[in-house]
Amino acid sequence: MTDETRTPGDEAPLRTPLHDLHLALGGKMVAFAGYALPVQYPAGVLKEHLHTRAAASLFDVSHMGQIAIRAASGLWEDAALALETVTCADVLGLAPGRQRYGLFTNENGGILDDFMFAREGDALALVVNGACKAADLAHLRARLDGAASVRMIEDRALLALQGPMAEAALAALGAPVGTMRFMDARRMTILGADCFVTRSGYTGEDGFEISVPAEAARALAEALLDHEAVEPAGLGARDSLRLEAGLCLYGADIDETTTPVEADLAWSIQKTRRAGGARQGGFPGAEVILRQLIEGAPRRRVGLRPEGRAPVRAGAPLFADEDAAAPVGHVTSGGFSPTLQAPAAMGYVPAALAEPGRRLFAELRGRRVPALVAPLPFVPTSYKR
Amino acid sequence: MIRFTEDHEWLELDGDVVTVGITEHAAEQLGDIVFIELPEVGQKIAPGDEVVTIESVKAASDIAAPLEGVVTEINEKIVENPALVNEDPMNAWFFRMKADDPSAIEEFMDEDAYKDMIA
């Protein structure tokens, strides 16, 4: 499925195990994170987006990196503590069968990647961004050397089934998912295939991510699509859904120059890793991040609701006043929200300008468009807690 | 008479008035259109002037004036409901203009030539 030596962008894009299915479904293929993936199907981004919120959509996220970590000792504690050397999350406190969101940080407190990690027995199962996975693997191997084995799972696809009907569609295949709640992780057999299922996703909806052996991926995808509530959805809808949910896109909303505190992701740093906690610090950039947790950061990621109908997109400068000469920040993600039927965006602004309701201006084709700082998410999430 | 530009506009000539829209091919390439900004009635335009802005779910694009002249009418319906352009691009016109030299429209592609271009 993947080739670790490649970097995104070079030569022809790789294909996921669902490539032929995408073509058969009329997917409009684009290169993304080194893979050929459907940006949309014939229904189009708007309909795919709204269908996800109303029923359920199936996304191919096989480009993402699935990484297994196991301690050399075989003990959970050692695997957890090893991962804690590269992330600000509380890994040790994760109960079996549960999943969390984490960040890999660098020495300046910037973010190398964001990822999900689940505990399966004594092992860790990570899902990292496709565009970062080669670098993440190298980073983990270098930092965890000797303490834990780090393995990229190359022979599995990853499907995301998202929306209020996701549970019904998966249960219809006999998958025992009804008792799972948000961020539960469980191994189960679906249609005879060994699957690792988490009740999570990146759309703001209830739903699941299903790690399935590559050779069984198409049959599972087709069986899910046979359910009357399920339609395929592409990268376009995935992006507008995550924007509405206020979730960060790595490389746009967060990167090596943004800290977790600036990115408003401090909730992913549990108490035990903060100053005064049982295992405070101990991750790259801890000095900067722990200080910012107490003192605040000079700038902050905020939601923005531009006036009118025109989308304000990534890169648009933000101004404190209609006639201010110098920008105070810029938009990092932006587009049209199908649920709000209005433009929505996220960006960084000085902390003093970050309170909801604050009126800023975004530059759009040479004009200053008023944009109100808005609470995130733009659309309420519907996770099954 | 209907003509097509390399920028995937369709132009329909009636007397000295040219109606301008975008082709089905263009609408499909743009994806779901969510915002359209049209020129003002009375605005003088010339080839190369970016007179229309279209925002789809994917990206922003501009449409250039095909001919020299004056905008005489704009289609407010597509401003209120941009999805009309995706639904029926050959009828969801953008604006009408009085061309200084209507015969200049003949320089553009006919339907067969346009179909060859997008094939």
Boltz contact constraints between the chains, C-beta under 6 A:
constraints:
  - contact:
      token1: [A, 44]
      token2: [B, 32]
      max_distance: 6.0
  - contact:
      token1: [A, 45]
      token2: [B, 31]
      max_distance: 6.0
  - contact:
      token1: [A, 45]
      token2: [B, 32]
      max_distance: 6.0
  - contact:
      token1: [A, 45]
      token2: [B, 57]
      max_distance: 6.0
  - contact:
      token1: [A, 46]
      token2: [B, 32]
      max_distance: 6.0
  - contact:
      token1: [A, 309]
      token2: [B, 35]
      max_distance: 6.0
  - contact:
      token1: [A, 310]
      token2: [B, 35]
      max_distance: 6.0
  - contact:
      token1: [A, 310]
      token2: [B, 55]
      max_distance: 6.0
  - contact:
      token1: [A, 311]
      token2: [B, 55]
      max_distance: 6.0
  - contact:
      token1: [A, 336]
      token2: [B, 34]
      max_distance: 6.0
  - contact:
      token1: [A, 336]
      token2: [B, 57]
      max_distance: 6.0
